[in-house]
Amino acid sequence: MEVVHTPVLVEEAIRCLRPDASGGLMVDATLGEGGHSFAFLSRFPGLRILGIDADREIQQAARERLAVFGDRISFYTGWSQDFFADLEAQGGERPDMILIDLGVSHFHYVRGGRGFSFQRDEELDMRIDPERGESAGALLKRLPERELADLLYNYGGERFSRRIARLIVEERRRSPVRSSLALAELVSRAVPAAYRRGPVHPATRTFLALRIAANRELERLPALLEAAMSALKPGGRLAVISFHSGEDRLVKHYFRERCGPSRRTGDAPIHGEGAEVFRLLTPRAVGPQAEEAERNPPSRSAKLRAVEKLSEEDGA
Ligand SMILES: C[S@@+](CC[C@H](N)C(=O)[O-])C[C@H]1O[C@@H](n2cnc3c(N)ncnc32)[C@H](O)[C@@H]1O
């Protein structure tokens, strides 16, 4: 199957995670079509990767693509935080490296068939794992106007959230909004004409907000970071790539809190409050080089942050 997603910040992730030729285990906690894993496995012949995705369909595409690496690649289908939290039951091997590339893949927009894109007419589902949770369509049908407006504003930064929520509620009295094109058309009607003529489609922020809500992305993130940091081997490294400000803020604060108040970097250990000691590897978020931003426009909003686990002893 043709690959549709271009991985972002590959060189930067390699530089932060620092795999070496002799091996080690990396967990690719958001495997997608396996773009990062493909690059890592090709470049580091001793490396093994365990690839996790909550979406069976995209994982199947990755399985086919990565089959050339034989037993150097293995898979887990499900949410990464559940995997890390239950590491013992999964064989118990602690990873030397963890990569988390948040959000959804370009695959979801073009092949997902679940209403991720306003350029296709599909049922409004937007769940990464369509067997669990509440779909975007169900949220639009159930939430009171005020909650809908808050969701669009808080998750998507949509400044016309109130107007959009009002029209959704008015429309659903006649018939609930069920498809991606119907929602895109409704948003276009709800917003001022000048906004409709802006550089991005007026429904962009509404779609982002609904996707975040349907997958409970911001609620899941702290548990994912916590479980990943605790699963990591002492000496191991974790890199997280995020794509919107809510996510990045959460990662930044979480890492800073775990690395201690001084936020120093370099070789001096920073003592966290618990028994685990972490060092911040990225004093500032790392973004794409100009060449990557030009070649792959979705990379423009990508930000990478990384930490190293120094030890698990008491840092005192
Ligand atoms: C941005 S894409 C990853 C792209 C991938 N790095 C590549 O190069 O092809 C994120 C992927 O992770 C999955 N995903 C997102 N959050 C997840 C989580 N908490 N647990 C498991 N899978 C997750 C999504 O289904 C999606 O396929």
The ligand as a MOL file (V3000), in Angstrom:
LIG
                    3D

  0  0  0     0  0            999 V3000
M  V30 BEGIN CTAB
M  V30 COUNTS 27 29 0 0 0
M  V30 BEGIN ATOM
M  V30 1 C 1.3470 11.6500 13.9580 0
M  V30 2 S 0.8990 9.9870 13.7020 0 CHG=1
M  V30 3 C 2.4570 9.1550 13.7350 0
M  V30 4 C 3.1550 9.1140 12.4320 0
M  V30 5 C 4.3720 8.2150 12.4330 0
M  V30 6 N 5.3900 8.6890 13.3580 0
M  V30 7 C 4.9400 8.0670 11.0410 0
M  V30 8 O 6.0320 8.5700 10.7980 0
M  V30 9 O 4.2890 7.4510 10.1900 0 CHG=-1
M  V30 10 C 0.2810 9.4790 15.2670 0
M  V30 11 C -0.1950 8.0410 15.2830 0
M  V30 12 O -0.3160 7.6120 16.6250 0
M  V30 13 C -1.5880 7.0830 16.9000 0
M  V30 14 N -1.8480 7.5250 18.2780 0
M  V30 15 C -2.0300 8.7980 18.7190 0
M  V30 16 N -2.0720 8.8240 20.0610 0
M  V30 17 C -1.8770 7.5320 20.4740 0
M  V30 18 C -1.7710 6.9230 21.7620 0
M  V30 19 N -1.8900 7.6320 22.8890 0
M  V30 20 N -1.5840 5.5840 21.8140 0
M  V30 21 C -1.4680 4.8530 20.6750 0
M  V30 22 N -1.5520 5.3790 19.4420 0
M  V30 23 C -1.7360 6.7060 19.3420 0
M  V30 24 C -2.5130 7.5920 15.8280 0
M  V30 25 O -3.4810 6.6320 15.5060 0
M  V30 26 C -1.5550 7.8370 14.6530 0
M  V30 27 O -1.5010 6.7180 13.8120 0
M  V30 END ATOM
M  V30 BEGIN BOND
M  V30 1 1 1 2
M  V30 2 1 2 3
M  V30 3 1 2 10
M  V30 4 1 3 4
M  V30 5 1 4 5
M  V30 6 1 5 6
M  V30 7 1 5 7
M  V30 8 2 7 8
M  V30 9 1 7 9
M  V30 10 1 10 11
M  V30 11 1 11 12
M  V30 12 1 11 26
M  V30 13 1 12 13
M  V30 14 1 13 14
M  V30 15 1 13 24
M  V30 16 1 14 15
M  V30 17 1 14 23
M  V30 18 2 15 16
M  V30 19 1 16 17
M  V30 20 1 17 18
M  V30 21 2 17 23
M  V30 22 1 18 19
M  V30 23 2 18 20
M  V30 24 1 20 21
M  V30 25 2 21 22
M  V30 26 1 22 23
M  V30 27 1 24 25
M  V30 28 1 24 26
M  V30 29 1 26 27
M  V30 END BOND
M  V30 END CTAB
M  END
